[in-house]
Amino acid sequence: MAKITYVEHGGKEHVVDVANGLTVMEGARDNNIPGIEADCGGACACSTCHVYVDEAWVEKVPAKDDMEEDMLDFAFEPDPKTSRLTCQIKVTDELDGLRVKMPAKQI
């Protein structure tokens, strides 16, 4: 189980416990966190679960694969260093304390 902080674009924070094995996107969905739409349900077929990973966590989350890199091209204002799709980040104990920030909108 990991405690993850989801930060809305306006700054409101939601701190929730997410079970290991789920994705960061599923944690948001299951806890009704606004700002992560997840239109494709986690299939890495859209960019509506895009977030910016806090700078302190960029090197701690698993690396992006080519499919995620391609989908991030469709995200709203992607950042080459911090942008991630939450459907592609599996929760583990090592992610306890992870902070992610939502963009102004999902597209």
N, C-alpha and C positions, 0 to 999 in steps of 0.2 A: 504494500500500500504506500502511495506517495501523496503528499500534500502538494497540490498544484494551485498556483495563483493565476487566475485569469483576469486580465485588466481590460475593461471596456475602453473604447477609444476616448471617451470622456473622462476616464480616470477611475471609475468605480471598480473596486476590486472584489473578486469572489474567490475565497479560499476553500477548496474542497478536497476531500480524500478520494483518490481514484485507485481502484484495485489494480494490482499487477496483472499484466496481460491485456488489459484494455488499452485503447489508444487515448491520447490526449483529447481527440475529438469526441470519443465516446464519453469521456468524463464530463465534457461540456454539455453534450446532449442529455445525458442522464441526470444532470443537475440543473437543467434549464438555464444555462449560461447564455445570455444574449450576445450576439455578435459572431457566432459561429453557426453558419447555416447548414453545412454538410449536405448539400443537395444530392450528391451521388451516394450518400450513405457510407462513405469510407472506401470507395473503390479506386481512389486516386484518378478520377475521371472528370474532375472539375477543380476549381480553386476556391470554393466557398467555405473552406475551413482554414484559410490562410491566417497566420499570425506572425508576429515578430517575436522571436525568442530573445529574452533578456540577454544582454551582452555577456554577463557572467556565466551563462549557460550554453552559449553557442558551441563551445568545444566539448561539452559534456553530453549533448544529445547525439544519438547515432547519426552518421553522415547521410546526406541525401543521396538517393539513387537517381539514375537518369530519368526515369518516368516522373518522379517528383520535380526534378529540375525543369522538365518540359512543361508540366502543368503550372508551375509558378510563373511562367511567361504570361499566363492569362490572369494572374492575380492583380488586384488593385495596388498600385505603387509597391511592387516587390523590391526588397532590399537584398542584394546578392549575398550578404553576410548573415542576416538575421531572419530572413523570411523562411517559413516552413509551412507545410501542410500538416495540420494536427492529426489527420487520419494516418499519417506515416510515422508517428512517434509512439512507439509502444511504451507503456508505463512499466517501470521497474523500481526497485528500492533506490537505485542510484539517482532517480529523478526526483526524489523527495526534496521539495523546496523550489521546483521549477517555476519560473514566472514567464508568462506569455502575454503579449499585448495585441489586441485586435486592431486591424486597420479601420479607417473611417467608414469603409463599406466593403462588402463582399461582392465580387462579380464572377 
